């Protein structure tokens, strides 16, 4: 599922750095999809504080999306919320490294190597979030599974995993609503998997969704006053994905914020079935 970084991606990164929106929360506009009302980020914080999990979607290569994620984290932190940051980008097995980073026990150069062992997108796209977490001692949580598990499921199905590999993951099957199924089919077609079985690919997506939900809930169980801001790709953050897995396991309140992507994710194509808020003008 991880992609190789291309020259085009790096070029897009530098363009986004020079052209994107600033980090100040007052500069961000969100569409409340329940009320069909446009709000500034500070106006949304009081509602987000009622959630235990806030999922903020991203396109991994879009730096403007990451700046918006940081603005949300900052706004909650400055509102007195006990924030933690959940990461699709880091495997759960790397938790000790994340703890060392937040506590200042490892420098940036060494941590970047750990980052690239977990994720393929440029450190510069995410570095501001990691640095803010370290500077403000905000816990960061690795939410993903080892890559060999995802690889094994995508090739041979969930049942090919051993009990040890399944760990805390309940039985996973490709049972989703039609809207999410359509998204998975599009993702499958875009990955160039050749003869890879679609059901197994779908189950691999479910493994990611389940892991992000389970590890977020585990953190909340140990930290009952925290709000976990989960950073994940738009496909995982939408309500049919990770939030569905959360609802299957808990009654904790959550909110979903997706970035506006003109022609793909916008006020004309999205509803409360996918998200609660749409962050506007990020392209």
C-alpha positions, -999 to 999 in steps of 0.1 A, spaced: 0 0 0 29 23 5 41 40 -27 76 49 -39 83 86 -37 85 101 -72 102 132 -85 67 146 -92 57 141 -56 87 159 -43 81 187 -68 44 189 -56 57 192 -21 78 222 -27 50 239 -47 26 233 -18 51 247 8 53 279 -11 16 283 -19 -3 269 11 -24 284 38 -8 295 71 -11 275 103 -33 300 122 -66 284 131 -85 316 124 -76 313 87 -93 280 82 -129 277 71 -150 245 76 -184 236 63 -205 220 90 -222 193 69 -249 187 95 -260 224 96 -248 233 61 -231 263 78 -196 277 71 -175 283 102 -140 293 112 -119 267 130 -121 284 164 -159 282 162 -157 244 156 -134 236 186 -162 237 212 -179 209 192 -147 189 186 -140 190 224 -171 168 229 -155 140 208 -131 114 221 -117 108 187 -113 133 159 -104 118 126 -88 143 102 -83 130 66 -55 138 43 -40 132 9 -6 120 19 13 142 -5 -6 174 1 13 196 26 -17 220 29 -36 191 44 -9 185 70 -8 222 79 -46 220 84 -42 190 106 -16 208 127 -40 238 130 -67 215 144 -43 199 169 -30 234 179 -65 247 183 -75 218 206 -43 221 226 -48 258 231 -84 252 242 -71 231 271 -78 197 256 -56 167 266 -46 159 230 -30 128 217 -21 123 180 -29 89 164 -8 81 133 -17 59 104 19 65 93 35 46 122 32 9 131 21 1 166 54 -18 171 72 16 168 55 31 198 87 32 219 104 53 192 75 77 192 77 80 230 115 87 227 108 114 201 81 132 222 103 130 253 133 145 235 155 115 238 162 112 201 173 138 177 157 147 144 184 130 122 180 97 140 142 99 141 139 106 104 154 72 97 127 56 119 101 77 102 112 64 68 111 28 80 74 34 87 63 57 59 73 66 23 62 102 21 87 131 27 95 140 63 92 176 53 54 171 47 48 159 83 78 173 102 59 203 115 34 180 132 60 159 148 80 189 160 49 206 175 41 173 193 76 172 207 77 208 217 44 205 236 49 170 249 18 157 230 17 119 229 19 103 195 4 69 190 14 43 163 -19 29 150 -8 6 121 1 -30 118 34 -45 106 37 -43 68 42 -80 65 6 -85 79 -9 -62 54 11 -78 26 1 -113 37 -36 -105 39 -36 -87 5 -21 -118 -11 -37 -147 9 -66 -132 29 -72 -126 66 -75 -163 74 -39 -168 64 -27 -150 95 -17 -169 126 -34 -162 159 -3 -143 170 -4 -122 139 -41 -114 144 -34 -102 179 -62 -79 190 -78 -78 155 -112 -94 155 -123 -114 125 -120 -92 94 -142 -95 64 -150 -74 33 -185 -64 46 -190 -27 41 -216 -3 28 -219 3 -10 -203 37 -8 -171 25 9 -171 -6 -14 -170 17 -44 -141 36 -29 -122 3 -23 -128 -8 -58 -114 25 -71 -83 22 -49 -79 -14 -60 -79 -4 -97 -54 24 -90 -29 2 -73 -20 -19 -103 -22 -52 -84 -24 -74 -115 -40 -107 -105 -43 -98 -68 -76 -110 -54 -100 -81 -48 -115 -96 -16 -81 -101 -1 -73 -64 -10 -105 -54 7 -96 -74 38 -62 -57 39 -81 -23 40 -102 -37 68 -71 -47 87 -58 -11 85 -92 3 95 -96 -21 124 -61 -15 137 -65 23 137 -98 19 156 -85 -7 181 -53 11 191 -71 45 194 -97 29 217 -69 12 237 -53 45 243 -85 61 254 -92 33 279 -59 41 296 -63 79 292 -100 86 299 -97 124 296 -78 125 263 -90 133 228 -72 114 201 -67 133 168 -63 105 142 -43 115 111 -51 91 82 -58 91 45 -92 102 34 -102 66 26 -96 55 61 -109 86 79 -143 86 62 -172 73 83 -175 40 64 -140 31 73 -122 36 107 -153 53 123 -174 22 114 -149 0 132 -150 24 162 -187 22 164 -186 -16 163 -165 -16 194 -174 14 215 -199 42 220 -172 69 223 -182 100 204 -162 109 173 -160 136 146 -147 133 110 -131 161 92 -122 157 55 -102 181 33 -119 197 3 -105 183 -29 -121 200 -59 -139 176 -81 -135 147 -57 -143 157 -21 -165 189 -21 -198 202 -9 -215 187 -40 -202 152 -35 -200 147 2 -226 144 30 -229 135 66 -226 98 55 -189 105 50 -179 133 74 -191 160 98 -169 188 85 -153 197 53 -122 219 54 -124 244 26 -98 259 2 -69 236 9 -58 232 -27 
